Structure formats: structure tokens, C-alpha cells
Amino acid sequence: MSGNLFVSESNPSKNTIDNNPRQIELNNKIPDYNRSQFSVLDYVVAFLIGVVAGFAVMFIFYNVMVLSVIGAVFVGIINMITSAQKSIVKRKTKLRVQFFDLLEAMSVSMRAGNPVLKALQSARSDLVMVHPETSDIIVELDIIIAKFDNAVPMSMAFADLAKRSELEDINSFASIYATIEGKSSRADEIIKETQQIIADKMEIEMDIDTMMTAAKSEVNIMLVMPLVILGVIGYAGAGFMDAIYTTTGGRVVATGCLLVFIACFIMARKFSNVKV
């Protein structure tokens, strides 16, 4: 494959790029993958879910309305924060899958003899039939192509995506591409190899997730069942739980059990989150 496969490494002055109207518009639409896309409604829903769960747990353990309300508000705030963080992780995971699709489309186009830029444009045409225009990968493709039009080396565009997304696979690809840019005609093979590595990792993760599905369900049942048992005994046990709710020793025992429950909940979530 000819040497014009890669873009030139020459850089214009920073002021020229920054003053370009298209570049200014481009900078305004660059995604921030470390910031949640939660709307106000999403935060409200997450807060209410936390409030309901927190109130139920606190009331079962203490049977005190004021304490249950305080605990419910605290859990609601915690759930808002954790839900927003989960949305960030979910978005990055989705971007990783979309990036795999991009490499696959680029590989096919480059094997047909197209240079990198043409392969990116062809990949965009293919991906837009699968992903909406507002999807992260389409936005990133527009950014990379626009940066190329502003004489920014493609290696820098991929490196910027890797830095913002903080995804290991994209970072590895960006590093490899920066090394071979303008120096090798094996870009199509390298892109194909990178795609295969990501595919292998995704397959392993899917296998692990499949094996963990039953275990996660069992863990959730084991976490909920003690609450159900305590609730039934507390309201249908003819005063069997009164000592827990009315004596100092009972409050101490309830607090200890609550701490154990919280520790089990945290450990169950961490142990079920396996990374490759």
C-alpha cells in the first residue's frame, strides 16, 4: 500500500486552528465522557428509588419514623451519585462497542485499498445505518474528520479520543497508530489485529457475565430475604421483635446487623463486578 495512506505530521500554528470558526464549533460539541448525561428527571427518579429503599431498610431495623426518613434521604443522595457514575461507565462501555464496529468497518474499507481518511468516511456511512447521528461514535468520527480538515494529524485525534474516553482499547490503538503513522503500509492489518483483540476481550467478558448472571440473582435474593423475614416477623410476630425496637441492647444489635447488611451489600456488588 502506498505511503499516502497516512496523513502528514505537519502542524499549523495553534492560533490558526483555534481561530477557525469550524474548529470553534467543533470544540463546543466534544463529548465529556467523565460527566454524566443524567437529566433532572433521571436524578429525581434515582433519588426516589433510593428514598424508598432506604426508608424500608431503616424502618425494618429501627421502626422509628424520623430516623427512617433521615436514612431514606441519605440513601437517596447516595443512589443519585452512584447512578450517575454507573451511567458514565455504561456510556464508556457502549462507546467501546461502537469503536469496535468502527475498526471493523475501517478494516473492510482499507482492505479494499482505501486510505485512512477515506476508510473513516466510509465507516461513518456504514455506522450511521446502525447507530443514530447523535451517538458518540458518529460524533467522534465527525470530530476526527474535521480535525483532519484543520491539518491536525489523525494520530493526535485518536489520542485525544483515548484521553477523553479513558478506555484501554482505544488508548492502545491510538498509541500503535501514532507509532506507525506515515511509516508503515500495514495499517489495515494493525487495525484488523486491534479489532480482533477487542473482540476476544468482549467475548471473554460476555462469557463471564453469563456465568455471573445466576450468581448475581442469588446474591440479590440473599440480600432481600433477611429484610422480608424481619418485616414479616416484626408485623406478624405478636411482639416477637419488641425487644429489638424498645431496649438499648436491641438497638445495638439492630445497628450491628445493619452494618453487616451494608457491608454484605457493598462486597456483593464489588465481587460481581469482574473486569478483564
Summary of the structure (lengths in Angstrom):
residues: 276
radius of gyration: 26.2
end to end distance: 34.9
largest distance: 85.5
contacts: 782
relative contact order: 0.11
helix: 78%
strand: 0%
